[in-house]
Amino acid sequence: MNTLVEIEQAVGGLPAAQKTELLLFVAQSLREEQAPLPEPRLFSDEQLRAWMDEDEEAMRGVESVTRLASIRLKL
């Protein structure tokens, strides 16, 4: 097998367990080839709280729209 098409066709005939094993092998080889990951970003407590507050506010909006939609469906 020399081309991607040939490899894809061969993979198509594999059982699920072997496809999983192949996927894990490919993922590991990609990790080994790539540059190291950047350092984790650090966020202040204030930034995290602000993001969580924004998320909670957005969820309240989604919940109210969902509630209105269910009321209209009952009518």
C-alpha positions in Angstrom: 0.0 0.0 0.0 1.5 3.2 -1.2 -1.3 5.7 -1.5 -3.8 7.2 0.9 -6.6 5.8 -1.2 -5.2 2.2 -0.9 -4.8 2.7 2.9 -8.4 4.0 3.3 -9.8 1.1 1.3 -7.8 -1.4 3.5 -9.0 0.3 6.7 -12.6 0.0 5.5 -12.3 -3.7 5.7 -11.0 -3.9 9.2 -13.1 -4.8 12.2 -13.8 -2.0 14.7 -11.3 -3.2 17.2 -8.5 -3.0 14.7 -9.6 0.4 13.4 -9.4 1.6 17.0 -5.9 0.2 17.4 -4.8 1.8 14.1 -6.3 5.2 15.2 -4.4 5.0 18.5 -1.2 4.2 16.6 -1.6 7.1 14.2 -2.5 9.5 17.1 0.7 8.4 19.0 2.9 8.9 15.9 1.4 12.3 15.3 2.1 13.3 18.9 5.7 12.2 18.6 6.2 14.2 15.4 4.7 17.5 16.6 6.4 20.3 18.4 5.9 20.5 22.2 2.6 22.0 23.4 2.7 25.6 24.6 2.7 26.4 28.3 -0.8 26.4 29.8 -2.3 29.9 30.1 -3.0 31.2 33.5 -6.2 33.2 34.3 -7.0 35.2 37.3 -9.9 34.3 39.5 -11.7 37.4 38.4 -11.4 36.4 34.7 -12.7 32.9 35.4 -15.6 34.3 37.5 -16.6 36.7 34.7 -16.6 33.9 32.1 -18.7 31.7 34.4 -21.1 34.6 35.0 -21.4 35.2 31.2 -22.0 31.5 30.7 -24.7 31.3 33.4 -26.4 34.4 31.9 -26.4 32.8 28.4 -27.9 29.6 29.9 -30.7 31.5 31.5 -31.5 33.0 28.1 -31.5 29.5 26.5 -33.7 28.1 29.3 -36.2 31.0 29.0 -36.5 30.5 25.2 -36.9 26.7 25.7 -39.6 27.3 28.3 -41.5 29.7 26.0 -41.2 27.2 23.1 -42.6 24.4 25.2 -45.5 26.6 26.4 -46.3 27.5 22.7 -46.2 23.8 21.8 -48.8 23.0 24.5 -51.2 25.6 23.1 
